[in-house]
Amino acid sequence: MLKAALSFAALLVLAACSTEPKEEIIMEPQYNYLVDNMVVIEQSSRHVIYEYRDVRIDEVAPVAAVYCLNQGNKQATLYNITLRPDNRRRATFVCE
């Protein structure tokens, strides 16, 4: 009986130490929330103004970069950021 219990305990230890392949977790950026927290206020071929809340400027900048790229292969440059009375921010990007 003791021998069977020891064998069972050894099997439990071996099962706990087995190295099964783990699922690979791929982290993808989730930018769907930008749609809910960001609005285009003004746009032209020379600039774009975004109003946003609960979003960081480094998340807004890539969107502006794509916009300016589509305006004749231009680059987006942050011109200014202003704070609105309702705690929203407006970022102006110049397409150069």
C-alpha positions as CSV (number, residue, x, y, z in Angstrom):
1,M,0.0,0.0,0.0
2,L,2.8,2.4,0.9
3,K,4.6,1.5,-2.4
4,A,1.4,2.4,-4.4
5,A,1.0,5.7,-2.5
6,L,4.6,6.6,-3.2
7,S,4.2,5.7,-6.9
8,F,1.1,7.8,-7.1
9,A,2.8,10.8,-5.5
10,A,5.7,10.4,-7.9
11,L,3.3,10.5,-10.8
12,L,1.7,13.6,-9.4
13,V,5.1,15.3,-9.2
14,L,6.0,14.3,-12.7
15,A,2.7,15.5,-14.0
16,A,3.1,18.9,-12.3
17,C,6.6,19.3,-13.8
18,S,5.7,18.3,-17.4
19,T,6.4,20.8,-20.0
20,E,3.4,21.1,-22.2
21,P,3.6,23.6,-25.0
22,K,1.9,26.8,-23.9
23,E,-0.3,29.0,-26.1
24,E,1.5,31.9,-27.7
25,I,-0.2,35.1,-26.7
26,I,0.0,37.7,-29.4
27,M,-0.5,41.3,-28.2
28,E,-2.1,43.5,-30.8
29,P,-2.8,47.2,-30.2
30,Q,-6.5,47.9,-29.6
31,Y,-7.2,51.1,-31.3
32,N,-11.0,50.6,-31.6
33,Y,-11.5,52.9,-28.6
34,L,-10.0,55.8,-30.6
35,V,-13.3,55.9,-32.5
36,D,-15.2,56.6,-29.3
37,N,-12.7,59.1,-27.9
38,M,-11.4,61.1,-30.8
39,V,-13.1,63.5,-33.3
40,V,-11.8,65.3,-36.4
41,I,-12.6,69.0,-35.9
42,E,-11.0,70.4,-39.0
43,Q,-9.1,69.1,-41.9
44,S,-7.4,70.4,-45.1
45,S,-4.5,69.4,-47.2
46,R,-2.2,71.4,-45.0
47,H,-3.4,70.5,-41.5
48,V,-5.7,68.4,-39.4
49,I,-7.2,69.1,-35.9
50,Y,-8.3,66.3,-33.6
51,E,-10.3,66.7,-30.4
52,Y,-9.8,63.8,-27.9
53,R,-10.3,62.6,-24.4
54,D,-8.9,59.6,-22.5
55,V,-6.4,59.1,-25.3
56,R,-2.7,60.0,-25.2
57,I,-1.1,62.2,-27.9
58,D,1.2,59.4,-28.9
59,E,-1.9,57.4,-29.9
60,V,-3.3,60.4,-31.9
61,A,0.0,61.1,-33.8
62,P,0.0,57.9,-35.9
63,V,-3.5,58.7,-37.1
64,A,-2.4,62.2,-38.1
65,A,0.7,60.6,-39.8
66,V,-1.5,58.4,-42.0
67,Y,-3.8,61.4,-42.8
68,C,-0.9,63.6,-43.9
69,L,0.7,60.7,-45.8
70,N,-2.6,60.5,-47.8
71,Q,-2.4,64.3,-48.5
72,G,0.5,64.0,-51.0
73,N,3.0,61.9,-49.1
74,K,3.5,64.6,-46.4
75,Q,4.7,64.2,-42.9
76,A,2.7,65.2,-39.8
77,T,4.2,67.6,-37.4
78,L,2.5,68.5,-34.1
79,Y,1.9,72.2,-34.0
80,N,0.1,72.7,-30.7
81,I,-2.2,71.1,-28.1
82,T,-4.9,73.2,-26.3
83,L,-7.0,72.2,-23.3
84,R,-10.7,72.8,-23.7
85,P,-13.0,73.9,-20.8
86,D,-14.6,70.4,-20.8
87,N,-11.1,68.8,-20.3
88,R,-10.9,67.7,-23.9
89,R,-7.8,68.4,-25.8
90,R,-7.3,69.6,-29.3
91,A,-4.2,68.7,-31.2
92,T,-3.2,70.5,-34.4
93,F,-1.0,68.7,-36.8
94,V,0.6,70.4,-39.8
95,C,1.2,68.4,-43.0
96,E,4.5,69.3,-44.5
